[in-house]
Structures are given as structure tokens and as C-alpha cells.
Amino acid sequence: MKQIVETFVAAFPDCEVLLERRPDDSLLLTLQQGERLVLRRALSLAQLRNRLQLDGVIGLIQRDLAIEAGQAPMLAMLQRQSRLRLPTYALT
């Protein structure tokens, strides 16, 4: 968990990062700037399972914050989000 917190702190250096465990074993991520609440989001443990998924979650949060601030997300950020392959299914 410490490594996850450090990753979020590095990704959002101008925010205070709080991670709290919820009763359903998911985590509640809170980003604050002083007294101002920037973001609060529930994250499942599956989203934080490996570095690729964690980077994906961080990218999505950065995109959402940029859109909320009235900025268009950078093209490179949008291209990074398509790294994960979609699941495929075989008919049996």
C-alpha cells in the first residue's frame, strides 16, 4: 500500500493524497489542495493490482482533472490509455 501511495503522490505533486480502506476492501482516494477537495474516487484492488493498471487509473484521473479544469487532455495521454487489450471470447 505504501508503494501505491508513493505512486499517487508522485503523479499529483501539488495535491495531498489520502488513501483509506473501505469496508468492502476497496480504497477511497482523496486528493486535496489545502482545504479544497479536488477529487474523491473509490478504487477497487483489481485496479491497483499491477503497475500497468495503476498507471491507467492515474492517466484517467489526470484526464478527468484536465477536462474539469477546461483543458483538453494531451494527445500522448489519450494514446497511453489504449495499452490494454480488450478481452476476447471464443465460442465453444
Buried (B, 14 or more C-beta within 10 A) or exposed (E): EEEBBEBBEEBBEEBEBBBEEEEEEBBEBBBBEEEEEBBEBEBBEEBBEEEEBBBBBBBBBBBEBBEEEEEEBEEEBEEBEEEEEEEEEEEE
